[in-house]
């Protein structure tokens, strides 16, 4: 038996903030801090993931890392599925 869950994330930004889209897929990009808060992980974990090249990211002119929400979510969802153990009947 397996359990499938779906998550929906609603991201609201202040109207004054500039929205940044991923150059590879066009999806929203967030700061490492926003990603860490959203997924309840550490910023260190976020940077470990982007250092592997698995998640889309870029840097702003000021040097801030911007991470693609969709690509990072796919990685984290894959990790969660790999860590699930089969349920005993």
C-alpha atoms as an extended CHARMM CRD file, in Angstrom:
* protein
*
        89  EXT
         1         1  UNK       CA              0.0000000000        0.0000000000        0.0000000000  PROA      1               0.0000000000
         2         2  UNK       CA              1.3150000000        3.4440000000       -0.7920000000  PROA      2               0.0000000000
         3         3  UNK       CA              0.2170000000        6.9190000000        0.1290000000  PROA      3               0.0000000000
         4         4  UNK       CA              0.2560000000        9.7800000000       -2.3520000000  PROA      4               0.0000000000
         5         5  UNK       CA              0.0990000000       13.3710000000       -1.2120000000  PROA      5               0.0000000000
         6         6  UNK       CA             -0.1190000000       16.5850000000       -3.1640000000  PROA      6               0.0000000000
         7         7  UNK       CA              0.9200000000       20.0260000000       -1.9760000000  PROA      7               0.0000000000
         8         8  UNK       CA             -0.1160000000       23.3990000000       -3.2460000000  PROA      8               0.0000000000
         9         9  UNK       CA              2.0100000000       26.4170000000       -2.4520000000  PROA      9               0.0000000000
        10        10  UNK       CA              0.6980000000       29.9400000000       -2.6630000000  PROA      10              0.0000000000
        11        11  UNK       CA              3.4170000000       32.5230000000       -2.7850000000  PROA      11              0.0000000000
        12        12  UNK       CA              2.4970000000       36.1040000000       -2.1330000000  PROA      12              0.0000000000
        13        13  UNK       CA              4.9720000000       38.8780000000       -2.5890000000  PROA      13              0.0000000000
        14        14  UNK       CA              4.6880000000       42.5370000000       -1.8150000000  PROA      14              0.0000000000
        15        15  UNK       CA              3.6940000000       44.4880000000       -4.9060000000  PROA      15              0.0000000000
        16        16  UNK       CA              6.8850000000       46.5140000000       -4.6720000000  PROA      16              0.0000000000
        17        17  UNK       CA              9.0970000000       43.4390000000       -4.9470000000  PROA      17              0.0000000000
        18        18  UNK       CA             10.3470000000       42.4580000000       -8.3650000000  PROA      18              0.0000000000
        19        19  UNK       CA              9.2590000000       39.0360000000       -9.5350000000  PROA      19              0.0000000000
        20        20  UNK       CA             12.0410000000       36.9390000000      -11.0220000000  PROA      20              0.0000000000
        21        21  UNK       CA             11.3200000000       34.0790000000      -13.3910000000  PROA      21              0.0000000000
        22        22  UNK       CA             13.6290000000       31.1180000000      -13.9320000000  PROA      22              0.0000000000
        23        23  UNK       CA             15.5330000000       31.4630000000      -17.2060000000  PROA      23              0.0000000000
        24        24  UNK       CA             15.3170000000       27.7000000000      -17.8240000000  PROA      24              0.0000000000
        25        25  UNK       CA             11.6310000000       27.0340000000      -17.1510000000  PROA      25              0.0000000000
        26        26  UNK       CA              9.9340000000       30.3890000000      -16.4980000000  PROA      26              0.0000000000
        27        27  UNK       CA              8.7380000000       29.4210000000      -13.0190000000  PROA      27              0.0000000000
        28        28  UNK       CA              9.0110000000       31.7780000000      -10.0010000000  PROA      28              0.0000000000
        29        29  UNK       CA             12.3230000000       32.0900000000       -8.2140000000  PROA      29              0.0000000000
        30        30  UNK       CA             12.7210000000       32.7600000000       -4.5080000000  PROA      30              0.0000000000
        31        31  UNK       CA             15.5910000000       33.5680000000       -2.1780000000  PROA      31              0.0000000000
        32        32  UNK       CA             17.2700000000       30.8110000000       -0.1840000000  PROA      32              0.0000000000
        33        33  UNK       CA             15.6280000000       32.1880000000        2.9510000000  PROA      33              0.0000000000
        34        34  UNK       CA             12.1480000000       32.0690000000        1.3850000000  PROA      34              0.0000000000
        35        35  UNK       CA             12.7400000000       28.5250000000        0.0930000000  PROA      35              0.0000000000
        36        36  UNK       CA             14.0170000000       27.3570000000        3.4950000000  PROA      36              0.0000000000
        37        37  UNK       CA             10.9530000000       28.7660000000        5.2540000000  PROA      37              0.0000000000
        38        38  UNK       CA              8.5590000000       27.3770000000        2.6660000000  PROA      38              0.0000000000
        39        39  UNK       CA              9.9090000000       23.8220000000        2.7960000000  PROA      39              0.0000000000
        40        40  UNK       CA             10.9470000000       23.8790000000        6.4720000000  PROA      40              0.0000000000
        41        41  UNK       CA             14.5740000000       23.0920000000        5.6820000000  PROA      41              0.0000000000
        42        42  UNK       CA             17.7870000000       24.9480000000        6.4570000000  PROA      42              0.0000000000
        43        43  UNK       CA             19.3620000000       27.4090000000        4.0770000000  PROA      43              0.0000000000
        44        44  UNK       CA             22.4360000000       25.2170000000        4.2030000000  PROA      44              0.0000000000
        45        45  UNK       CA             20.3710000000       22.3460000000        2.7330000000  PROA      45              0.0000000000
        46        46  UNK       CA             19.1070000000       24.6700000000       -0.0030000000  PROA      46              0.0000000000
        47        47  UNK       CA             22.6800000000       25.5540000000       -0.9580000000  PROA      47              0.0000000000
        48        48  UNK       CA             23.7350000000       21.8950000000       -0.8700000000  PROA      48              0.0000000000
        49        49  UNK       CA             21.0220000000       21.1270000000       -3.4060000000  PROA      49              0.0000000000
        50        50  UNK       CA             21.8820000000       23.9660000000       -5.7680000000  PROA      50              0.0000000000
        51        51  UNK       CA             25.5930000000       23.1080000000       -5.5790000000  PROA      51              0.0000000000
        52        52  UNK       CA             24.7820000000       19.7270000000       -7.1330000000  PROA      52              0.0000000000
        53        53  UNK       CA             23.3350000000       21.5380000000      -10.1550000000  PROA      53              0.0000000000
        54        54  UNK       CA             20.0200000000       19.7040000000       -9.7940000000  PROA      54              0.0000000000
        55        55  UNK       CA             17.9530000000       22.8210000000       -9.0880000000  PROA      55              0.0000000000
        56        56  UNK       CA             17.7850000000       25.8660000000      -11.3140000000  PROA      56              0.0000000000
        57        57  UNK       CA             19.3120000000       28.9670000000       -9.7480000000  PROA      57              0.0000000000
        58        58  UNK       CA             20.8960000000       32.2720000000      -10.5770000000  PROA      58              0.0000000000
        59        59  UNK       CA             22.4500000000       35.1880000000       -8.7550000000  PROA      59              0.0000000000
        60        60  UNK       CA             21.2310000000       38.7430000000       -8.6730000000  PROA      60              0.0000000000
        61        61  UNK       CA             23.5830000000       41.6450000000       -9.4030000000  PROA      61              0.0000000000
        62        62  UNK       CA             23.9130000000       42.0450000000       -5.6330000000  PROA      62              0.0000000000
        63        63  UNK       CA             25.0320000000       38.4030000000       -5.2920000000  PROA      63              0.0000000000
        64        64  UNK       CA             21.8470000000       36.9670000000       -3.7640000000  PROA      64              0.0000000000
        65        65  UNK       CA             21.0170000000       33.4220000000       -4.8250000000  PROA      65              0.0000000000
        66        66  UNK       CA             17.6100000000       32.9690000000       -6.4390000000  PROA      66              0.0000000000
        67        67  UNK       CA             16.3010000000       29.4000000000       -6.6080000000  PROA      67              0.0000000000
        68        68  UNK       CA             13.6420000000       28.0440000000       -8.9520000000  PROA      68              0.0000000000
        69        69  UNK       CA             10.6840000000       26.9290000000       -6.8880000000  PROA      69              0.0000000000
        70        70  UNK       CA              9.5440000000       24.2220000000       -9.3190000000  PROA      70              0.0000000000
        71        71  UNK       CA             12.9260000000       22.5260000000       -9.7790000000  PROA      71              0.0000000000
        72        72  UNK       CA             13.6930000000       22.5300000000       -6.0510000000  PROA      72              0.0000000000
        73        73  UNK       CA             10.2270000000       21.2110000000       -5.1770000000  PROA      73              0.0000000000
        74        74  UNK       CA             10.7250000000       18.3300000000       -7.6240000000  PROA      74              0.0000000000
        75        75  UNK       CA             13.9950000000       17.3990000000       -5.9180000000  PROA      75              0.0000000000
        76        76  UNK       CA             12.5370000000       17.5930000000       -2.4130000000  PROA      76              0.0000000000
        77        77  UNK       CA              9.4460000000       15.6070000000       -3.4410000000  PROA      77              0.0000000000
        78        78  UNK       CA             11.7010000000       12.9490000000       -4.9700000000  PROA      78              0.0000000000
        79        79  UNK       CA             13.7190000000       12.7400000000       -1.7530000000  PROA      79              0.0000000000
        80        80  UNK       CA             10.5300000000       12.3930000000        0.2940000000  PROA      80              0.0000000000
        81        81  UNK       CA              9.2870000000        9.5720000000       -1.9310000000  PROA      81              0.0000000000
        82        82  UNK       CA             12.6480000000        7.7630000000       -1.7380000000  PROA      82              0.0000000000
        83        83  UNK       CA             12.6010000000        7.9880000000        2.0710000000  PROA      83              0.0000000000
        84        84  UNK       CA              9.1120000000        6.4690000000        2.4250000000  PROA      84              0.0000000000
        85        85  UNK       CA              9.0350000000        2.9070000000        3.6260000000  PROA      85              0.0000000000
        86        86  UNK       CA              6.2900000000        0.5080000000        2.5920000000  PROA      86              0.0000000000
        87        87  UNK       CA              3.4240000000        0.2610000000        5.0410000000  PROA      87              0.0000000000
        88        88  UNK       CA              2.8390000000       -3.0760000000        6.6530000000  PROA      88              0.0000000000
        89        89  UNK       CA             -0.6570000000       -4.4980000000        6.3430000000  PROA      89              0.0000000000
